[in-house]
């Protein structure tokens, strides 16, 4: 769990900014979103395949 200790002369805003960065770096929010609802294995597979196609399309572009 992310934890931030506030220094003597540190403002709440600075501590909150550090906390948000720490939470983002640890990937806590993305994990919560991922666990929010159940995703069937077939849906996971389709999602991965769609992402792979998109990566290839971006890498090689259109063949028009």
PDB file with SEQRES, HELIX, SHEET and CRYST1 records, atoms N, CA, C and O in Angstrom:
SEQRES   1 A   64  UNK UNK UNK UNK UNK UNK UNK UNK UNK UNK UNK UNK UNK          
SEQRES   2 A   64  UNK UNK UNK UNK UNK UNK UNK UNK UNK UNK UNK UNK UNK          
SEQRES   3 A   64  UNK UNK UNK UNK UNK UNK UNK UNK UNK UNK UNK UNK UNK          
SEQRES   4 A   64  UNK UNK UNK UNK UNK UNK UNK UNK UNK UNK UNK UNK UNK          
SEQRES   5 A   64  UNK UNK UNK UNK UNK UNK UNK UNK UNK UNK UNK UNK              
HELIX    1 AA1 UNK A   12  UNK A   26  1                                  15    
HELIX    2 AA2 UNK A   28  UNK A   35  1                                   8    
HELIX    3 AA3 UNK A   41  UNK A   60  1                                  20    
CRYST1    1.000    1.000    1.000  90.00  90.00  90.00 P 1           1          
ATOM      1  N   UNK A   1       0.841  -1.178   0.000  1.00  0.00           N  
ATOM      2  CA  UNK A   1       0.000   0.000   0.000  1.00  0.00           C  
ATOM      3  C   UNK A   1       0.884   1.238   0.000  1.00  0.00           C  
ATOM      4  O   UNK A   1       1.922   1.270   0.661  1.00  0.00           O  
ATOM      5  N   UNK A   2       0.474   2.240  -0.733  1.00  0.00           N  
ATOM      6  CA  UNK A   2       1.234   3.479  -0.837  1.00  0.00           C  
ATOM      7  C   UNK A   2       1.124   4.257   0.465  1.00  0.00           C  
ATOM      8  O   UNK A   2       0.050   4.364   1.056  1.00  0.00           O  
ATOM      9  N   UNK A   3       2.243   4.792   0.895  1.00  0.00           N  
ATOM     10  CA  UNK A   3       2.271   5.549   2.138  1.00  0.00           C  
ATOM     11  C   UNK A   3       3.199   6.742   1.955  1.00  0.00           C  
ATOM     12  O   UNK A   3       4.272   6.624   1.362  1.00  0.00           O  
ATOM     13  N   UNK A   4       2.772   7.898   2.474  1.00  0.00           N  
ATOM     14  CA  UNK A   4       3.570   9.112   2.381  1.00  0.00           C  
ATOM     15  C   UNK A   4       3.660   9.728   3.773  1.00  0.00           C  
ATOM     16  O   UNK A   4       2.646   9.919   4.445  1.00  0.00           O  
ATOM     17  N   UNK A   5       4.869  10.031   4.194  1.00  0.00           N  
ATOM     18  CA  UNK A   5       5.074  10.686   5.482  1.00  0.00           C  
ATOM     19  C   UNK A   5       5.304  12.167   5.221  1.00  0.00           C  
ATOM     20  O   UNK A   5       6.169  12.544   4.431  1.00  0.00           O  
ATOM     21  N   UNK A   6       4.522  12.997   5.893  1.00  0.00           N  
ATOM     22  CA  UNK A   6       4.589  14.443   5.689  1.00  0.00           C  
ATOM     23  C   UNK A   6       5.712  15.022   6.543  1.00  0.00           C  
ATOM     24  O   UNK A   6       5.808  14.744   7.738  1.00  0.00           O  
ATOM     25  N   UNK A   7       6.563  15.835   5.907  1.00  0.00           N  
ATOM     26  CA  UNK A   7       7.649  16.497   6.617  1.00  0.00           C  
ATOM     27  C   UNK A   7       7.148  17.688   7.416  1.00  0.00           C  
ATOM     28  O   UNK A   7       5.987  18.079   7.296  1.00  0.00           O  
ATOM     29  N   UNK A   8       8.022  18.266   8.233  1.00  0.00           N  
ATOM     30  CA  UNK A   8       7.630  19.387   9.097  1.00  0.00           C  
ATOM     31  C   UNK A   8       7.146  20.593   8.301  1.00  0.00           C  
ATOM     32  O   UNK A   8       6.095  21.153   8.614  1.00  0.00           O  
ATOM     33  N   UNK A   9       7.884  20.998   7.289  1.00  0.00           N  
ATOM     34  CA  UNK A   9       7.540  22.206   6.535  1.00  0.00           C  
ATOM     35  C   UNK A   9       6.868  21.896   5.199  1.00  0.00           C  
ATOM     36  O   UNK A   9       6.838  22.747   4.310  1.00  0.00           O  
ATOM     37  N   UNK A  10       6.331  20.689   5.052  1.00  0.00           N  
ATOM     38  CA  UNK A  10       5.716  20.298   3.790  1.00  0.00           C  
ATOM     39  C   UNK A  10       4.210  20.591   3.815  1.00  0.00           C  
ATOM     40  O   UNK A  10       3.536  20.368   4.821  1.00  0.00           O  
ATOM     41  N   UNK A  11       3.713  21.082   2.712  1.00  0.00           N  
ATOM     42  CA  UNK A  11       2.279  21.369   2.632  1.00  0.00           C  
ATOM     43  C   UNK A  11       1.511  20.089   2.300  1.00  0.00           C  
ATOM     44  O   UNK A  11       2.073  19.112   1.804  1.00  0.00           O  
ATOM     45  N   UNK A  12       0.229  20.128   2.585  1.00  0.00           N  
ATOM     46  CA  UNK A  12      -0.637  18.991   2.279  1.00  0.00           C  
ATOM     47  C   UNK A  12      -0.684  18.761   0.770  1.00  0.00           C  
ATOM     48  O   UNK A  12      -0.727  17.617   0.317  1.00  0.00           O  
ATOM     49  N   UNK A  13      -0.677  19.836  -0.003  1.00  0.00           N  
ATOM     50  CA  UNK A  13      -0.724  19.714  -1.466  1.00  0.00           C  
ATOM     51  C   UNK A  13       0.483  18.944  -1.999  1.00  0.00           C  
ATOM     52  O   UNK A  13       0.337  18.080  -2.864  1.00  0.00           O  
ATOM     53  N   UNK A  14       1.661  19.252  -1.491  1.00  0.00           N  
ATOM     54  CA  UNK A  14       2.869  18.540  -1.933  1.00  0.00           C  
ATOM     55  C   UNK A  14       2.813  17.069  -1.546  1.00  0.00           C  
ATOM     56  O   UNK A  14       3.182  16.200  -2.337  1.00  0.00           O  
ATOM     57  N   UNK A  15       2.352  16.788  -0.330  1.00  0.00           N  
ATOM     58  CA  UNK A  15       2.245  15.405   0.115  1.00  0.00           C  
ATOM     59  C   UNK A  15       1.223  14.646  -0.729  1.00  0.00           C  
ATOM     60  O   UNK A  15       1.444  13.488  -1.083  1.00  0.00           O  
ATOM     61  N   UNK A  16       0.107  15.298  -1.051  1.00  0.00           N  
ATOM     62  CA  UNK A  16      -0.921  14.666  -1.873  1.00  0.00           C  
ATOM     63  C   UNK A  16      -0.389  14.383  -3.277  1.00  0.00           C  
ATOM     64  O   UNK A  16      -0.684  13.338  -3.857  1.00  0.00           O  
ATOM     65  N   UNK A  17       0.390  15.306  -3.817  1.00  0.00           N  
ATOM     66  CA  UNK A  17       0.994  15.125  -5.140  1.00  0.00           C  
ATOM     67  C   UNK A  17       1.937  13.920  -5.131  1.00  0.00           C  
ATOM     68  O   UNK A  17       1.923  13.108  -6.056  1.00  0.00           O  
ATOM     69  N   UNK A  18       2.760  13.809  -4.075  1.00  0.00           N  
ATOM     70  CA  UNK A  18       3.674  12.665  -3.965  1.00  0.00           C  
ATOM     71  C   UNK A  18       2.895  11.358  -3.828  1.00  0.00           C  
ATOM     72  O   UNK A  18       3.272  10.337  -4.404  1.00  0.00           O  
ATOM     73  N   UNK A  19       1.798  11.399  -3.056  1.00  0.00           N  
ATOM     74  CA  UNK A  19       0.980  10.207  -2.865  1.00  0.00           C  
ATOM     75  C   UNK A  19       0.374   9.750  -4.190  1.00  0.00           C  
ATOM     76  O   UNK A  19       0.392   8.559  -4.501  1.00  0.00           O  
ATOM     77  N   UNK A  20      -0.159  10.681  -4.967  1.00  0.00           N  
ATOM     78  CA  UNK A  20      -0.762  10.344  -6.253  1.00  0.00           C  
ATOM     79  C   UNK A  20       0.266   9.724  -7.192  1.00  0.00           C  
ATOM     80  O   UNK A  20      -0.038   8.757  -7.890  1.00  0.00           O  
ATOM     81  N   UNK A  21       1.484  10.275  -7.217  1.00  0.00           N  
ATOM     82  CA  UNK A  21       2.544   9.723  -8.061  1.00  0.00           C  
ATOM     83  C   UNK A  21       2.898   8.308  -7.630  1.00  0.00           C  
ATOM     84  O   UNK A  21       3.109   7.429  -8.466  1.00  0.00           O  
ATOM     85  N   UNK A  22       2.960   8.094  -6.322  1.00  0.00           N  
ATOM     86  CA  UNK A  22       3.305   6.783  -5.797  1.00  0.00           C  
ATOM     87  C   UNK A  22       2.229   5.756  -6.143  1.00  0.00           C  
ATOM     88  O   UNK A  22       2.540   4.627  -6.521  1.00  0.00           O  
ATOM     89  N   UNK A  23       0.963   6.153  -6.014  1.00  0.00           N  
ATOM     90  CA  UNK A  23      -0.152   5.257  -6.344  1.00  0.00           C  
ATOM     91  C   UNK A  23      -0.118   4.906  -7.826  1.00  0.00           C  
ATOM     92  O   UNK A  23      -0.327   3.751  -8.197  1.00  0.00           O  
ATOM     93  N   UNK A  24       0.142   5.890  -8.667  1.00  0.00           N  
ATOM     94  CA  UNK A  24       0.192   5.642 -10.107  1.00  0.00           C  
ATOM     95  C   UNK A  24       1.367   4.733 -10.463  1.00  0.00           C  
ATOM     96  O   UNK A  24       1.228   3.844 -11.302  1.00  0.00           O  
ATOM     97  N   UNK A  25       2.513   4.947  -9.836  1.00  0.00           N  
ATOM     98  CA  UNK A  25       3.694   4.148 -10.118  1.00  0.00           C  
ATOM     99  C   UNK A  25       3.482   2.687  -9.717  1.00  0.00           C  
ATOM    100  O   UNK A  25       3.937   1.779 -10.413  1.00  0.00           O  
ATOM    101  N   UNK A  26       2.791   2.461  -8.596  1.00  0.00           N  
ATOM    102  CA  UNK A  26       2.544   1.100  -8.133  1.00  0.00           C  
ATOM    103  C   UNK A  26       1.413   0.420  -8.902  1.00  0.00           C  
ATOM    104  O   UNK A  26       1.228  -0.791  -8.781  1.00  0.00           O  
ATOM    105  N   UNK A  27       0.660   1.176  -9.685  1.00  0.00           N  
ATOM    106  CA  UNK A  27      -0.402   0.601 -10.506  1.00  0.00           C  
ATOM    107  C   UNK A  27      -1.633   0.198  -9.721  1.00  0.00           C  
ATOM    108  O   UNK A  27      -2.345  -0.723 -10.122  1.00  0.00           O  
ATOM    109  N   UNK A  28      -1.896   0.862  -8.621  1.00  0.00           N  
ATOM    110  CA  UNK A  28      -3.022   0.505  -7.766  1.00  0.00           C  
ATOM    111  C   UNK A  28      -4.352   0.785  -8.459  1.00  0.00           C  
ATOM    112  O   UNK A  28      -5.254  -0.051  -8.414  1.00  0.00           O  
ATOM    113  N   UNK A  29      -4.487   1.934  -9.091  1.00  0.00           N  
ATOM    114  CA  UNK A  29      -5.749   2.283  -9.744  1.00  0.00           C  
ATOM    115  C   UNK A  29      -6.062   1.363 -10.913  1.00  0.00           C  
ATOM    116  O   UNK A  29      -7.212   0.966 -11.103  1.00  0.00           O  
ATOM    117  N   UNK A  30      -5.050   1.022 -11.695  1.00  0.00           N  
ATOM    118  CA  UNK A  30      -5.293   0.119 -12.825  1.00  0.00           C  
ATOM    119  C   UNK A  30      -5.693  -1.268 -12.325  1.00  0.00           C  
ATOM    120  O   UNK A  30      -6.507  -1.942 -12.957  1.00  0.00           O  
ATOM    121  N   UNK A  31      -5.131  -1.697 -11.202  1.00  0.00           N  
ATOM    122  CA  UNK A  31      -5.502  -2.983 -10.622  1.00  0.00           C  
ATOM    123  C   UNK A  31      -6.949  -2.960 -10.134  1.00  0.00           C  
ATOM    124  O   UNK A  31      -7.676  -3.938 -10.310  1.00  0.00           O  
ATOM    125  N   UNK A  32      -7.366  -1.867  -9.531  1.00  0.00           N  
ATOM    126  CA  UNK A  32      -8.750  -1.738  -9.070  1.00  0.00           C  
ATOM    127  C   UNK A  32      -9.703  -1.784 -10.255  1.00  0.00           C  
ATOM    128  O   UNK A  32     -10.731  -2.459 -10.196  1.00  0.00           O  
ATOM    129  N   UNK A  33      -9.374  -1.076 -11.330  1.00  0.00           N  
ATOM    130  CA  UNK A  33     -10.227  -1.073 -12.511  1.00  0.00           C  
ATOM    131  C   UNK A  33     -10.297  -2.465 -13.136  1.00  0.00           C  
ATOM    132  O   UNK A  33     -11.345  -2.886 -13.626  1.00  0.00           O  
ATOM    133  N   UNK A  34      -9.168  -3.171 -13.113  1.00  0.00           N  
ATOM    134  CA  UNK A  34      -9.135  -4.516 -13.697  1.00  0.00           C  
ATOM    135  C   UNK A  34      -9.998  -5.485 -12.887  1.00  0.00           C  
ATOM    136  O   UNK A  34     -10.648  -6.361 -13.458  1.00  0.00           O  
ATOM    137  N   UNK A  35     -10.007  -5.336 -11.583  1.00  0.00           N  
ATOM    138  CA  UNK A  35     -10.765  -6.237 -10.716  1.00  0.00           C  
ATOM    139  C   UNK A  35     -12.217  -5.798 -10.531  1.00  0.00           C  
ATOM    140  O   UNK A  35     -12.997  -6.496  -9.883  1.00  0.00           O  
ATOM    141  N   UNK A  36     -12.575  -4.674 -11.081  1.00  0.00           N  
ATOM    142  CA  UNK A  36     -13.917  -4.116 -10.875  1.00  0.00           C  
ATOM    143  C   UNK A  36     -15.011  -5.058 -11.350  1.00  0.00           C  
ATOM    144  O   UNK A  36     -16.039  -5.200 -10.688  1.00  0.00           O  
ATOM    145  N   UNK A  37     -14.800  -5.695 -12.480  1.00  0.00           N  
ATOM    146  CA  UNK A  37     -15.799  -6.636 -12.985  1.00  0.00           C  
ATOM    147  C   UNK A  37     -15.095  -7.856 -13.555  1.00  0.00           C  
ATOM    148  O   UNK A  37     -13.942  -7.784 -13.981  1.00  0.00           O  
ATOM    149  N   UNK A  38     -15.810  -8.980 -13.555  1.00  0.00           N  
ATOM    150  CA  UNK A  38     -15.245 -10.223 -14.064  1.00  0.00           C  
ATOM    151  C   UNK A  38     -15.211 -10.187 -15.583  1.00  0.00           C  
ATOM    152  O   UNK A  38     -16.174  -9.794 -16.241  1.00  0.00           O  
ATOM    153  N   UNK A  39     -14.088 -10.603 -16.110  1.00  0.00           N  
ATOM    154  CA  UNK A  39     -13.924 -10.679 -17.552  1.00  0.00           C  
ATOM    155  C   UNK A  39     -13.681 -12.135 -17.933  1.00  0.00           C  
ATOM    156  O   UNK A  39     -12.739 -12.766 -17.453  1.00  0.00           O  
ATOM    157  N   UNK A  40     -14.536 -12.656 -18.796  1.00  0.00           N  
ATOM    158  CA  UNK A  40     -14.405 -14.049 -19.194  1.00  0.00           C  
ATOM    159  C   UNK A  40     -13.082 -14.253 -19.931  1.00  0.00           C  
ATOM    160  O   UNK A  40     -12.579 -13.331 -20.574  1.00  0.00           O  
ATOM    161  N   UNK A  41     -12.518 -15.462 -19.838  1.00  0.00           N  
ATOM    162  CA  UNK A  41     -11.256 -15.734 -20.536  1.00  0.00           C  
ATOM    163  C   UNK A  41     -11.334 -15.469 -22.033  1.00  0.00           C  
ATOM    164  O   UNK A  41     -10.359 -15.009 -22.629  1.00  0.00           O  
ATOM    165  N   UNK A  42     -12.478 -15.752 -22.650  1.00  0.00           N  
ATOM    166  CA  UNK A  42     -12.606 -15.488 -24.085  1.00  0.00           C  
ATOM    167  C   UNK A  42     -12.553 -13.989 -24.369  1.00  0.00           C  
ATOM    168  O   UNK A  42     -12.006 -13.566 -25.388  1.00  0.00           O  
ATOM    169  N   UNK A  43     -13.125 -13.183 -23.463  1.00  0.00           N  
ATOM    170  CA  UNK A  43     -13.072 -11.727 -23.640  1.00  0.00           C  
ATOM    171  C   UNK A  43     -11.648 -11.217 -23.476  1.00  0.00           C  
ATOM    172  O   UNK A  43     -11.227 -10.306 -24.189  1.00  0.00           O  
ATOM    173  N   UNK A  44     -10.900 -11.802 -22.536  1.00  0.00           N  
ATOM    174  CA  UNK A  44      -9.497 -11.419 -22.349  1.00  0.00           C  
ATOM    175  C   UNK A  44      -8.692 -11.723 -23.611  1.00  0.00           C  
ATOM    176  O   UNK A  44      -7.863 -10.921 -24.041  1.00  0.00           O  
ATOM    177  N   UNK A  45      -8.950 -12.898 -24.199  1.00  0.00           N  
ATOM    178  CA  UNK A  45      -8.234 -13.309 -25.400  1.00  0.00           C  
ATOM    179  C   UNK A  45      -8.536 -12.363 -26.555  1.00  0.00           C  
ATOM    180  O   UNK A  45      -7.629 -11.960 -27.283  1.00  0.00           O  
ATOM    181  N   UNK A  46      -9.812 -12.008 -26.727  1.00  0.00           N  
ATOM    182  CA  UNK A  46     -10.193 -11.080 -27.785  1.00  0.00           C  
ATOM    183  C   UNK A  46      -9.551  -9.716 -27.580  1.00  0.00           C  
ATOM    184  O   UNK A  46      -9.110  -9.076 -28.535  1.00  0.00           O  
ATOM    185  N   UNK A  47      -9.503  -9.277 -26.325  1.00  0.00           N  
ATOM    186  CA  UNK A  47      -8.911  -7.974 -26.012  1.00  0.00           C  
ATOM    187  C   UNK A  47      -7.419  -7.958 -26.339  1.00  0.00           C  
ATOM    188  O   UNK A  47      -6.905  -6.989 -26.899  1.00  0.00           O  
ATOM    189  N   UNK A  48      -6.727  -9.051 -25.981  1.00  0.00           N  
ATOM    190  CA  UNK A  48      -5.291  -9.137 -26.283  1.00  0.00           C  
ATOM    191  C   UNK A  48      -5.055  -9.174 -27.787  1.00  0.00           C  
ATOM    192  O   UNK A  48      -4.129  -8.529 -28.280  1.00  0.00           O  
ATOM    193  N   UNK A  49      -5.880  -9.921 -28.526  1.00  0.00           N  
ATOM    194  CA  UNK A  49      -5.729 -10.011 -29.977  1.00  0.00           C  
ATOM    195  C   UNK A  49      -5.984  -8.656 -30.627  1.00  0.00           C  
ATOM    196  O   UNK A  49      -5.268  -8.259 -31.546  1.00  0.00           O  
ATOM    197  N   UNK A  50      -7.004  -7.948 -30.148  1.00  0.00           N  
ATOM    198  CA  UNK A  50      -7.320  -6.616 -30.688  1.00  0.00           C  
ATOM    199  C   UNK A  50      -6.146  -5.655 -30.446  1.00  0.00           C  
ATOM    200  O   UNK A  50      -5.789  -4.871 -31.325  1.00  0.00           O  
ATOM    201  N   UNK A  51      -5.554  -5.722 -29.250  1.00  0.00           N  
ATOM    202  CA  UNK A  51      -4.420  -4.854 -28.932  1.00  0.00           C  
ATOM    203  C   UNK A  51      -3.219  -5.190 -29.809  1.00  0.00           C  
ATOM    204  O   UNK A  51      -2.499  -4.293 -30.248  1.00  0.00           O  
ATOM    205  N   UNK A  52      -3.001  -6.477 -30.065  1.00  0.00           N  
ATOM    206  CA  UNK A  52      -1.884  -6.888 -30.918  1.00  0.00           C  
ATOM    207  C   UNK A  52      -2.081  -6.387 -32.348  1.00  0.00           C  
ATOM    208  O   UNK A  52      -1.140  -5.900 -32.976  1.00  0.00           O  
ATOM    209  N   UNK A  53      -3.310  -6.508 -32.858  1.00  0.00           N  
ATOM    210  CA  UNK A  53      -3.603  -6.001 -34.211  1.00  0.00           C  
ATOM    211  C   UNK A  53      -3.356  -4.502 -34.292  1.00  0.00           C  
ATOM    212  O   UNK A  53      -2.795  -4.008 -35.270  1.00  0.00           O  
ATOM    213  N   UNK A  54      -3.779  -3.785 -33.260  1.00  0.00           N  
ATOM    214  CA  UNK A  54      -3.606  -2.338 -33.249  1.00  0.00           C  
ATOM    215  C   UNK A  54      -2.122  -1.963 -33.221  1.00  0.00           C  
ATOM    216  O   UNK A  54      -1.696  -1.028 -33.901  1.00  0.00           O  
ATOM    217  N   UNK A  55      -1.335  -2.707 -32.422  1.00  0.00           N  
ATOM    218  CA  UNK A  55       0.112  -2.444 -32.378  1.00  0.00           C  
ATOM    219  C   UNK A  55       0.739  -2.671 -33.747  1.00  0.00           C  
ATOM    220  O   UNK A  55       1.545  -1.861 -34.205  1.00  0.00           O  
ATOM    221  N   UNK A  56       0.372  -3.769 -34.402  1.00  0.00           N  
ATOM    222  CA  UNK A  56       0.920  -4.054 -35.734  1.00  0.00           C  
ATOM    223  C   UNK A  56       0.503  -2.997 -36.746  1.00  0.00           C  
ATOM    224  O   UNK A  56       1.302  -2.566 -37.578  1.00  0.00           O  
ATOM    225  N   UNK A  57      -0.755  -2.585 -36.667  1.00  0.00           N  
ATOM    226  CA  UNK A  57      -1.237  -1.566 -37.592  1.00  0.00           C  
ATOM    227  C   UNK A  57      -0.479  -0.261 -37.396  1.00  0.00           C  
ATOM    228  O   UNK A  57      -0.123   0.405 -38.368  1.00  0.00           O  
ATOM    229  N   UNK A  58      -0.233   0.104 -36.149  1.00  0.00           N  
ATOM    230  CA  UNK A  58       0.516   1.337 -35.884  1.00  0.00           C  
ATOM    231  C   UNK A  58       1.963   1.216 -36.341  1.00  0.00           C  
ATOM    232  O   UNK A  58       2.560   2.184 -36.813  1.00  0.00           O  
ATOM    233  N   UNK A  59       2.520   0.017 -36.197  1.00  0.00           N  
ATOM    234  CA  UNK A  59       3.919  -0.186 -36.547  1.00  0.00           C  
ATOM    235  C   UNK A  59       4.128  -0.166 -38.062  1.00  0.00           C  
ATOM    236  O   UNK A  59       5.048   0.487 -38.554  1.00  0.00           O  
ATOM    237  N   UNK A  60       3.273  -0.881 -38.802  1.00  0.00           N  
ATOM    238  CA  UNK A  60       3.463  -1.011 -40.240  1.00  0.00           C  
ATOM    239  C   UNK A  60       2.557  -0.115 -41.062  1.00  0.00           C  
ATOM    240  O   UNK A  60       2.818   0.105 -42.245  1.00  0.00           O  
ATOM    241  N   UNK A  61       1.525   0.392 -40.477  1.00  0.00           N  
ATOM    242  CA  UNK A  61       0.620   1.296 -41.183  1.00  0.00           C  
ATOM    243  C   UNK A  61      -0.293   0.555 -42.143  1.00  0.00           C  
ATOM    244  O   UNK A  61      -0.330  -0.675 -42.184  1.00  0.00           O  
ATOM    245  N   UNK A  62      -1.008   1.323 -42.892  1.00  0.00           N  
ATOM    246  CA  UNK A  62      -1.972   0.782 -43.839  1.00  0.00           C  
ATOM    247  C   UNK A  62      -1.269   0.396 -45.140  1.00  0.00           C  
ATOM    248  O   UNK A  62      -0.298   1.041 -45.537  1.00  0.00           O  
ATOM    249  N   UNK A  63      -1.756  -0.653 -45.801  1.00  0.00           N  
ATOM    250  CA  UNK A  63      -1.185  -1.093 -47.075  1.00  0.00           C  
ATOM    251  C   UNK A  63      -2.018  -0.588 -48.239  1.00  0.00           C  
ATOM    252  O   UNK A  63      -2.220  -1.322 -49.207  1.00  0.00           O  
ATOM    253  N   UNK A  64      -2.484   0.591 -48.176  1.00  0.00           N  
ATOM    254  CA  UNK A  64      -3.326   1.144 -49.239  1.00  0.00           C  
ATOM    255  C   UNK A  64      -2.507   1.771 -50.319  1.00  0.00           C  
ATOM    256  O   UNK A  64      -3.059   2.286 -51.292  1.00  0.00           O  
TER     257      UNK A  64                                                      
END                                                                             
